[in-house]
Amino acid sequence: WIRDHTKYPEVAKENGITGKVYVQFVIGKDGAVTNVKVMRSVDPYLDAEALRVIKAMPKWSPGEQRGKPVK
């Protein structure tokens, strides 16, 4: 899903900027992606695109503890 929805920023392409952006996030009780943060930055344009894509992800299946959904 991430690969299909990522649009590499034109500014980064033109300037030859590449690399991996490490992102941290939490899956809420309802499966929504929350608390999205860049943990290791490459470039502000790449960081912004990584955050956009992660925040746009469809809901996940939340974890469970004793049969109840948890963060």
Secondary structure per residue as TSV (DSSP state, phi and psi in degrees):
chain	resnum	aa	ss	phi	psi
A	1	W	-	360.0	-44.8
A	2	I	H	-62.0	-47.6
A	3	R	H	-59.3	-41.4
A	4	D	H	-70.7	-22.8
A	5	H	H	-108.9	0.6
A	6	T	-	-85.3	131.1
A	7	K	-	-115.9	107.7
A	8	Y	-	-61.4	126.0
A	9	P	-	-59.5	132.8
A	10	E	H	-58.4	-39.8
A	11	V	H	-60.8	-41.0
A	12	A	H	-67.2	-40.7
A	13	K	H	-60.4	-47.6
A	14	E	H	-62.8	-33.3
A	15	N	T	-95.8	4.4
A	16	G	T	67.2	29.7
A	17	I	-	-86.2	124.5
A	18	T	-	-136.4	167.7
A	19	G	-	145.9	179.7
A	20	K	-	-108.6	133.2
A	21	V	-	-101.5	123.7
A	22	Y	E	-94.1	126.6
A	23	V	E	-123.4	141.3
A	24	Q	E	-115.0	141.8
A	25	F	E	-153.9	166.3
A	26	V	E	-121.0	140.0
A	27	I	E	-95.8	119.3
A	28	G	-	-74.7	174.9
A	29	K	T	-57.8	-31.1
A	30	D	T	-88.8	0.3
A	31	G	S	91.3	-1.4
A	32	A	-	-76.5	147.4
A	33	V	E	-80.3	126.3
A	34	T	E	-135.0	170.4
A	35	N	E	50.6	49.5
A	36	V	E	-79.1	127.2
A	37	K	E	-140.0	143.7
A	38	V	E	-82.3	122.7
A	39	M	E	-94.8	-35.6
A	40	R	E	-136.8	114.0
A	41	S	-	-89.1	153.4
A	42	V	S	-116.8	-52.2
A	43	D	-	-158.8	144.6
A	44	P	H	-55.9	-35.4
A	45	Y	H	-68.9	-42.5
A	46	L	H	-69.1	-38.6
A	47	D	H	-60.5	-45.6
A	48	A	H	-62.4	-40.5
A	49	E	H	-68.3	-40.6
A	50	A	H	-60.6	-44.9
A	51	L	H	-63.6	-42.0
A	52	R	H	-59.9	-46.7
A	53	V	H	-66.7	-44.2
A	54	I	H	-64.2	-42.5
A	55	K	H	-66.6	-24.9
A	56	A	T	-88.6	-3.7
A	57	M	-	-59.8	146.6
A	58	P	-	-67.5	165.3
A	59	K	-	-63.1	147.5
A	60	W	-	-99.9	174.9
A	61	S	-	-88.6	120.6
A	62	P	-	-70.3	158.9
A	63	G	E	-68.2	161.4
A	64	E	E	-128.7	145.8
A	65	Q	E	-134.1	123.8
A	66	R	T	53.1	37.3
A	67	G	T	81.0	1.9
A	68	K	E	-114.1	142.5
A	69	P	E	-67.9	140.6
A	70	V	E	-135.0	163.1
A	71	K	-	-62.9	360.0
